[in-house]
Amino acid sequence: MRSTRLLPLLFALIPAACGDDIIFPDQVEVPDPALNGVFPSKGFTDRALRVEISGDGTEFSGTPTVSFGADITVVSVELSSPSTLFANITIAGAAAVGKRDVTVTNGAEALTLTAAFDVQNPLEVITLGPSLQWGRNQMLIINHDPESPFLGNLEATAGTGVTIVLDPDFQTESIAFGDVFIDDNGATGAVVLNDTLLDTVVSRGGVLEITPRTPTPLTAPGKGPDFQVLNATLTNTTEVFSYTTTAPGFWRTTTSVDGAGLAPTTFLLPTGKWAAAVGGAPDDLALLANGATVNLVIFDDFSTGTVFDLAADLFHDTTGAVALAEVEPNDEFDNPGDGQVVPAGQDVTLFTGALNADDTGFDDLSFTLVAGDQIHITSDTTANGADTVAFVFDSEFNVVDGNSTETDSFCCGDISGLAIGDDINEATGLFASDVTTVQLPAGTYFVEFVDSFFFAVGFQPFNDVPYNAAITVIHNTPQ
């Protein structure tokens, strides 16, 4: 009864019309298919990731393909619905950072969402200042990926000619800190962290920019030292100078400051490489051939603004020095037959060349000096990356001079009787050793080499580790 009463009312509300006079709504326009989202919208290099891609008006079916651009590999694609799919991807360590287009191809239709995925480095690299060829710097590495914390023993590498020495005392799950040493050929490159215990890449990224530079030639003044520069300013954390020797012999480098403060440190990079660096103390001596190129790096504890003078001169000319061969056997302190007598009035190079386990007898080479002679010893790093440590003993087996393994400073060896600043073993395996004794009383002396890597755990054998060494006598009073 109630519905019957409503019908006349409904018909009364409809306007009178017939045929074509009936009006229908316009047809709704359907939008073109398009991608509308990528989640997550960013990813780190050297990582695997599962990414969701969604669309509007799409009809995903079958086996769609997905592309994120160069160096991102799509391992698999899973279809969830006509408008949603999942892509499992791996981002290469060398992938360029920045936003990428994402493209889904389904049959003949390709849909692209512009700048939809951001490739990022997990590492951020911060330095004290510009990193220059021939220079040093300090580096802070920040890990922005909490899912891959810094664990274990980290080793850092960068571009060609760059050595990074991390300090384990300053390492956390998100931060690593260390020194950077840049050779003459140092080049820009990404920082790569490796877990040395597991031998796996932890993270990479954060490009370390290296700025090229060339040494400033030292001038030859009319009087005084052979070469010098006056009133120079340390505008960077390091400055580099060079000169060419005019005679064979021991060349000495000295620095001083204009005003209060300590003189900056001078390093000699004979090959332009920090692995062969010698120096680190005032009045360092270097035995050089005639016509050798000398590269001097000035460093003042990562500070700038120091005004200094730098001079280099021929401390002792070795023209006509007599070279003697190594005498075997020489592995016993108490065997007089092992020794070599230095001819009076002559400079003598007792030995120069490569040594290894077959030459362990060289450990205890003995020789006799006249009053006022000095002993100069150099040795480089070994094949396994450890420093060689040199000691000079007198006939009573007291340590006269030598160097030890310093891990924190440029000087101050931890063995009683050693001269301060004899070498720059700031990090095991990084620097060569360079020792010059004071003028010695007449008598018999012994030179002993020890591989500091094994020395640190108690004078263990060399295990056939090769290294280069030289022993030279500076005869009597320097000229």
C-alpha positions as CSV (number, residue, x, y, z in Angstrom):
1,M,0.0,0.0,0.0
2,R,2.8,2.4,0.9
3,S,4.8,1.8,-2.3
4,T,1.7,2.3,-4.5
5,R,1.2,5.8,-3.0
6,L,4.8,6.8,-3.9
7,L,4.6,5.9,-7.6
8,P,2.4,8.9,-8.7
9,L,4.7,11.2,-6.8
10,L,7.8,9.9,-8.6
11,F,6.2,10.2,-12.0
12,A,5.1,13.7,-11.1
13,L,8.7,14.7,-10.5
14,I,9.9,13.6,-13.9
15,P,9.5,16.3,-16.6
16,A,7.2,15.5,-19.5
17,A,9.4,14.3,-22.3
18,C,9.5,11.8,-25.1
19,G,12.0,10.2,-27.5
20,D,15.3,12.2,-27.8
21,D,14.4,14.6,-25.1
22,I,15.8,12.1,-22.5
23,I,19.2,13.4,-21.3
24,F,22.0,11.0,-19.9
25,P,25.3,12.1,-18.1
26,D,28.5,12.4,-20.2
27,Q,30.8,9.3,-20.4
28,V,33.6,9.4,-17.7
29,E,37.2,9.6,-19.2
30,V,39.5,6.8,-18.1
31,P,43.1,8.0,-17.4
32,D,46.1,6.5,-19.2
33,P,48.1,3.8,-17.2
34,A,51.0,5.3,-15.2
35,L,53.4,4.4,-12.4
36,N,52.6,6.4,-9.2
37,G,55.1,5.1,-6.5
38,V,58.4,3.4,-5.7
39,F,59.0,2.2,-2.1
40,P,61.6,2.5,-0.6
41,S,62.5,5.4,-2.8
42,K,66.3,5.2,-2.0
43,G,69.0,2.6,-1.6
44,F,72.7,2.4,-0.8
45,T,75.5,1.1,-3.0
46,D,76.7,-2.4,-2.3
47,R,73.3,-3.4,-1.0
48,A,70.4,-5.8,-2.0
49,L,66.9,-4.4,-1.7
50,R,63.3,-5.4,-2.2
51,V,61.3,-2.5,-3.9
52,E,57.5,-2.1,-4.3
53,I,56.3,-0.4,-7.5
54,S,52.7,0.6,-7.9
55,G,50.6,2.1,-10.7
56,D,47.3,3.7,-11.7
57,G,45.2,2.2,-14.4
58,T,47.8,-0.5,-15.0
59,E,47.1,-4.1,-16.0
60,F,50.3,-5.8,-15.0
61,S,50.3,-9.4,-16.1
62,G,52.6,-12.2,-17.1
63,T,56.2,-11.4,-16.5
64,P,56.9,-7.6,-16.5
65,T,60.5,-6.4,-16.6
66,V,61.8,-3.6,-14.5
67,S,64.8,-1.3,-15.0
68,F,66.6,1.1,-12.6
69,G,69.4,2.1,-14.9
70,A,73.1,1.3,-15.0
71,D,74.8,-0.8,-12.3
72,I,71.5,-1.9,-10.7
73,T,70.7,-5.5,-11.3
74,V,67.0,-6.6,-11.1
75,V,67.3,-10.2,-9.8
76,S,63.6,-11.0,-9.9
77,V,60.2,-9.5,-10.3
78,E,57.1,-10.7,-8.4
79,L,53.6,-9.7,-9.6
80,S,51.2,-8.9,-6.7
81,S,48.2,-7.4,-8.6
82,P,47.5,-5.7,-11.9
83,S,48.7,-2.5,-10.2
84,T,51.5,-3.6,-7.9
85,L,54.7,-5.6,-8.3
86,F,57.9,-6.2,-6.3
87,A,61.5,-6.1,-7.7
88,N,64.4,-7.6,-5.9
89,I,67.5,-5.6,-6.8
90,T,71.3,-5.4,-6.1
91,I,73.0,-2.0,-6.3
92,A,76.7,-2.3,-7.4
93,G,79.4,-0.6,-5.4
94,A,80.4,1.4,-8.5
95,A,76.8,2.6,-9.2
96,A,76.6,6.4,-9.8
97,V,74.8,8.2,-7.0
98,G,71.8,10.3,-7.7
99,K,68.1,9.9,-8.7
100,R,67.1,7.3,-11.3
101,D,64.1,6.7,-13.6
102,V,62.2,3.5,-12.9
103,T,60.7,1.8,-16.0
104,V,58.3,-1.1,-16.0
105,T,57.8,-2.9,-19.4
106,N,54.7,-5.1,-19.7
107,G,54.3,-6.5,-23.2
108,A,54.5,-3.7,-25.7
109,E,53.8,-1.0,-23.0
110,A,56.7,0.7,-21.1
111,L,55.8,3.0,-18.2
112,T,58.4,5.3,-16.6
113,L,58.4,7.2,-13.3
114,T,61.0,10.0,-13.6
115,A,63.6,10.4,-10.8
116,A,61.8,7.9,-8.6
117,F,64.8,6.1,-7.0
118,D,67.7,7.7,-5.3
119,V,71.1,5.9,-5.2
120,Q,73.2,7.0,-2.2
121,N,76.6,6.2,-0.7
122,P,76.4,4.6,2.8
123,L,79.6,6.5,3.7
124,E,80.2,10.2,4.1
125,V,83.8,11.3,4.0
126,I,85.0,14.5,5.9
127,T,88.6,15.7,5.8
128,L,90.3,18.6,7.7
129,G,90.9,20.4,4.4
130,P,91.8,19.8,0.8
131,S,93.7,16.5,0.1
132,L,96.8,17.4,-1.9
133,Q,99.3,15.2,-3.8
134,W,102.5,14.9,-1.7
135,G,100.4,15.6,1.4
136,R,98.8,14.3,4.6
137,N,95.3,14.7,5.9
138,Q,92.9,13.4,8.5
139,M,89.7,11.7,7.6
140,L,86.4,11.1,9.4
141,I,84.1,8.4,7.8
142,I,80.5,8.4,8.8
143,N,78.3,5.3,8.2
144,H,74.7,6.3,7.3
145,D,73.5,2.7,7.1
146,P,72.5,1.4,10.5
147,E,71.8,-2.0,9.1
148,S,75.5,-2.4,8.3
149,P,77.4,-1.2,11.3
150,F,81.2,-1.0,11.4
151,L,82.3,-4.2,13.1
152,G,85.6,-6.0,13.4
153,N,88.9,-4.8,11.9
154,L,88.4,-2.2,9.2
155,E,90.9,-1.4,6.4
156,A,90.3,1.6,4.2
157,T,91.4,2.2,0.6
158,A,90.8,5.0,-1.9
159,G,92.2,6.1,-5.2
160,T,95.6,5.3,-6.7
161,G,98.5,6.6,-4.6
162,V,96.4,7.1,-1.4
163,T,97.1,5.2,1.9
164,I,94.6,5.4,4.7
165,V,95.6,4.3,8.2
166,L,92.6,3.9,10.5
167,D,92.8,4.3,14.2
168,P,91.0,1.4,16.0
169,D,90.7,3.5,19.2
170,F,88.3,5.9,17.4
171,Q,86.1,3.3,15.7
172,T,82.4,2.9,16.6
173,E,79.5,1.2,14.7
174,S,78.9,4.5,12.8
175,I,82.3,6.3,12.8
176,A,85.9,5.5,11.6
177,F,88.8,7.9,11.9
178,G,92.3,7.9,10.5
179,D,95.2,9.6,8.7
180,V,95.6,9.9,4.9
181,F,98.9,9.8,3.1
182,I,98.9,11.0,-0.5
183,D,101.7,10.2,-2.9
184,D,102.9,12.3,-5.8
185,N,100.5,10.3,-8.1
186,G,97.5,10.4,-5.7
187,A,94.2,10.3,-7.6
188,T,90.6,10.9,-6.7
189,G,88.6,7.7,-5.8
190,A,85.8,6.3,-3.7
191,V,86.6,5.2,-0.2
192,V,86.2,1.5,0.4
193,L,86.0,-0.1,3.8
194,N,86.9,-3.7,4.1
195,D,86.6,-6.1,7.1
196,T,90.1,-7.6,7.3
197,L,88.9,-10.4,9.6
198,L,86.1,-11.6,7.3
199,D,87.7,-10.3,4.1
200,T,84.5,-8.7,2.9
201,V,83.6,-5.3,1.7
202,V,81.7,-3.4,4.4
203,S,80.9,-0.2,2.6
204,R,82.1,2.0,-0.2
205,G,81.3,5.5,-1.3
206,G,82.1,9.0,-0.3
207,V,84.6,10.1,-2.9
208,L,88.0,11.4,-1.6
209,E,88.9,14.3,-3.9
210,I,92.7,14.6,-4.5
211,T,94.1,18.0,-5.8
212,P,97.2,17.7,-8.0
213,R,100.2,19.9,-7.2
214,T,104.0,20.0,-7.9
215,P,106.9,20.8,-5.6
216,T,108.2,24.3,-5.3
217,P,111.9,24.4,-6.3
218,L,114.3,25.6,-3.5
219,T,116.7,28.3,-4.6
220,A,120.5,28.2,-4.2
221,P,121.6,31.3,-2.1
222,G,124.9,33.0,-2.5
223,K,126.1,32.1,0.9
224,G,125.2,29.6,3.6
225,P,123.3,26.4,2.8
226,D,123.2,24.9,-0.7
227,F,119.4,25.4,-1.0
228,Q,116.8,27.4,1.0
229,V,113.5,29.2,1.2
230,L,112.8,32.0,3.6
231,N,109.6,33.3,5.2
232,A,107.5,30.5,3.7
233,T,103.9,30.1,4.9
234,L,102.2,26.8,5.6
235,T,99.0,27.6,3.7
236,N,97.9,23.9,3.6
237,T,98.4,21.2,6.1
238,T,101.6,20.3,4.1
239,E,103.9,22.2,1.7
240,V,106.3,20.4,-0.7
241,F,109.7,21.6,-2.0
242,S,112.4,20.0,-4.1
243,Y,116.0,20.4,-5.1
244,T,118.6,18.3,-7.0
245,T,121.8,17.3,-5.2
246,T,125.2,18.6,-6.5
247,A,127.4,15.9,-4.9
248,P,127.1,12.4,-3.4
249,G,126.9,12.3,0.4
250,F,124.8,13.0,3.4
251,W,122.4,15.9,2.9
252,R,120.9,17.6,5.9
253,T,117.5,19.4,6.1
254,T,116.7,22.0,8.7
255,T,113.6,24.0,9.5
256,S,113.0,27.0,11.8
257,V,110.1,29.2,12.6
258,D,109.9,33.0,12.5
259,G,108.7,33.7,16.0
260,A,107.7,31.5,18.9
261,G,106.8,27.8,18.5
262,L,108.4,24.6,17.3
263,A,109.8,24.2,13.8
264,P,107.6,22.2,11.5
265,T,108.5,18.6,10.6
266,T,110.3,17.8,7.4
267,F,109.9,14.5,5.5
268,L,112.0,13.3,2.6
269,L,110.0,11.4,-0.1
270,P,112.8,10.2,-2.3
271,T,110.4,8.5,-4.8
272,G,107.4,10.7,-4.1
273,K,105.9,7.8,-2.1
274,W,105.1,7.9,1.6
275,A,106.0,4.3,2.0
276,A,109.6,5.3,1.4
277,A,109.5,8.4,3.6
278,V,112.4,9.2,5.9
279,G,112.7,12.0,8.4
280,G,110.5,13.4,11.0
281,A,113.2,15.0,13.2
282,P,115.4,18.1,13.2
283,D,118.7,17.9,11.2
284,D,117.8,14.6,9.5
285,L,120.5,13.1,7.3
286,A,119.8,11.3,4.0
287,L,122.5,9.5,2.0
288,L,122.0,10.6,-1.6
289,A,123.7,10.1,-4.9
290,N,124.9,13.0,-7.1
291,G,122.0,14.4,-9.2
292,A,119.3,12.9,-7.1
293,T,115.9,14.7,-6.9
294,V,115.0,15.4,-3.3
295,N,111.4,16.0,-2.4
296,L,110.7,17.7,1.0
297,V,107.3,17.7,2.6
298,I,106.8,20.2,5.5
299,F,104.2,19.3,8.1
300,D,103.0,21.0,11.3
301,D,100.6,18.7,13.0
302,F,97.8,19.4,10.6
303,S,97.9,23.1,11.4
304,T,98.3,26.0,8.9
305,G,99.6,29.5,9.0
306,T,103.1,28.7,10.3
307,V,105.8,30.9,8.9
308,F,109.1,29.1,8.5
309,D,112.6,28.9,6.9
310,L,113.8,25.8,5.2
311,A,117.4,24.9,4.3
312,A,119.2,21.9,2.8
313,D,123.0,21.5,2.6
314,L,125.6,18.9,2.0
315,F,126.5,17.7,5.5
316,H,129.2,15.2,4.5
317,D,130.6,14.6,1.0
318,T,131.1,10.8,0.3
319,T,133.0,11.2,-3.0
320,G,135.4,8.3,-3.1
321,A,133.8,6.2,-0.4
322,V,134.9,2.6,-0.3
323,A,132.3,-0.2,-0.5
324,L,132.9,-3.4,1.3
325,A,131.2,-6.7,0.8
326,E,129.3,-8.5,3.5
327,V,131.5,-11.0,5.4
328,E,130.0,-14.4,6.2
329,P,129.4,-16.0,8.7
330,N,128.5,-13.1,10.9
331,D,125.7,-14.4,13.1
332,E,127.5,-14.4,16.5
333,F,128.3,-11.4,18.6
334,D,131.3,-13.1,20.1
335,N,133.0,-14.2,16.9
336,P,135.8,-11.7,16.1
337,G,136.2,-13.1,12.6
338,D,132.9,-11.7,11.7
339,G,134.0,-8.1,11.9
340,Q,135.1,-5.6,9.3
341,V,137.6,-2.8,10.1
342,V,136.9,0.6,8.6
343,P,140.0,2.0,7.0
344,A,141.1,5.2,8.7
345,G,140.2,8.4,7.0
346,Q,137.7,6.8,4.6
347,D,133.9,6.7,4.4
348,V,132.6,3.1,4.0
349,T,129.3,1.7,2.9
350,L,129.4,-1.6,4.8
351,F,126.4,-3.0,3.0
352,T,123.5,-2.1,0.7
353,G,121.1,-4.4,-0.9
354,A,118.2,-6.8,-0.3
355,L,118.0,-9.2,2.6
356,N,115.8,-12.0,3.7
357,A,115.8,-15.2,5.9
358,D,118.8,-16.5,4.0
359,D,120.8,-13.5,5.4
360,T,119.8,-13.8,9.0
361,G,123.5,-13.9,9.7
362,F,123.5,-10.2,8.8
363,D,121.6,-9.6,12.1
364,D,124.8,-9.4,14.0
365,L,127.2,-7.6,11.8
366,S,130.2,-6.3,13.7
367,F,132.8,-3.7,12.7
368,T,135.4,-1.4,14.3
369,L,135.3,2.4,14.3
370,V,137.8,5.1,15.1
371,A,136.8,7.9,17.5
372,G,134.3,10.4,16.1
373,D,132.8,8.0,13.5
374,Q,129.0,7.9,13.1
375,I,126.8,5.0,11.8
376,H,124.0,5.6,9.4
377,I,121.4,2.9,8.9
378,T,118.4,2.7,6.6
379,S,115.9,-0.1,6.0
380,D,112.5,-0.2,4.3
381,T,109.3,-2.0,4.9
382,T,109.2,-5.8,4.4
383,A,107.1,-7.7,1.9
384,N,104.5,-8.5,4.5
385,G,104.1,-4.8,5.3
386,A,106.0,-4.7,8.5
387,D,108.8,-2.3,9.4
388,T,112.4,-3.4,9.9
389,V,113.9,-2.2,13.2
390,A,117.6,-1.5,13.4
391,F,119.8,-1.4,16.6
392,V,123.4,-0.5,17.3
393,F,125.1,-2.2,20.2
394,D,128.5,-1.6,21.7
395,S,131.0,-4.4,22.7
396,E,129.2,-4.7,26.1
397,F,125.9,-5.3,24.3
398,N,124.4,-1.9,25.4
399,V,122.1,-0.3,23.0
400,V,123.9,2.8,21.5
401,D,121.2,3.8,19.2
402,G,118.4,2.5,17.0
403,N,114.7,2.8,16.4
404,S,111.6,1.0,17.6
405,T,108.0,0.7,16.4
406,E,106.0,3.8,17.3
407,T,102.3,3.7,16.6
408,D,101.3,7.1,18.0
409,S,104.1,9.6,17.4
410,F,107.1,10.5,15.3
411,C,109.6,10.0,18.0
412,C,110.4,8.8,21.5
413,G,111.1,5.1,21.1
414,D,110.1,2.8,24.0
415,I,113.6,1.2,24.5
416,S,116.0,2.9,26.9
417,G,119.0,4.6,25.3
418,L,117.4,5.3,21.9
419,A,117.9,8.7,20.4
420,I,114.7,10.7,20.0
421,G,113.3,11.2,16.5
422,D,115.4,8.5,14.7
423,D,112.6,7.3,12.5
424,I,109.0,7.9,11.6
425,N,107.3,4.6,12.1
426,E,104.0,6.2,12.8
427,A,102.1,3.1,11.5
428,T,103.6,-0.4,11.2
429,G,104.3,-1.1,7.5
430,L,104.0,2.5,6.3
431,F,107.4,4.1,6.9
432,A,111.0,3.2,6.3
433,S,113.6,3.5,9.1
434,D,116.4,6.0,9.1
435,V,118.9,6.0,12.0
436,T,122.1,8.2,12.4
437,T,124.1,7.7,15.6
438,V,126.0,10.5,17.4
439,Q,129.8,10.5,17.0
440,L,130.9,7.3,18.7
441,P,134.0,6.4,20.8
442,A,136.6,4.1,19.1
443,G,135.6,0.5,19.5
444,T,133.7,-2.5,18.1
445,Y,130.0,-2.1,17.4
446,F,127.2,-4.5,16.2
447,V,124.3,-3.7,14.0
448,E,121.2,-5.9,14.3
449,F,118.0,-5.9,12.2
450,V,114.7,-7.2,13.4
451,D,111.4,-7.3,11.7
452,S,109.2,-5.2,13.9
453,F,106.1,-7.1,13.1
454,F,107.6,-10.2,14.8
455,F,109.6,-8.0,17.2
456,A,106.4,-6.9,18.7
457,V,105.6,-10.5,19.8
458,G,109.0,-11.4,21.0
459,F,111.9,-11.7,18.5
460,Q,110.4,-14.5,16.4
461,P,112.2,-15.6,13.2
462,F,112.0,-13.6,9.9
463,N,110.1,-16.3,8.1
464,D,111.9,-15.4,4.9
465,V,110.6,-11.8,4.7
466,P,112.6,-9.7,2.2
467,Y,113.7,-6.1,2.9
468,N,116.3,-3.6,1.8
469,A,119.0,-2.2,4.1
470,A,122.1,-0.2,4.1
471,I,124.8,0.6,6.7
472,T,127.2,3.5,6.1
473,V,130.0,5.0,8.2
474,I,130.4,8.7,8.3
475,H,134.1,8.9,9.0
476,N,135.5,11.2,11.8
477,T,134.5,14.8,12.1
478,P,132.0,16.0,9.4
479,Q,133.5,18.6,7.1
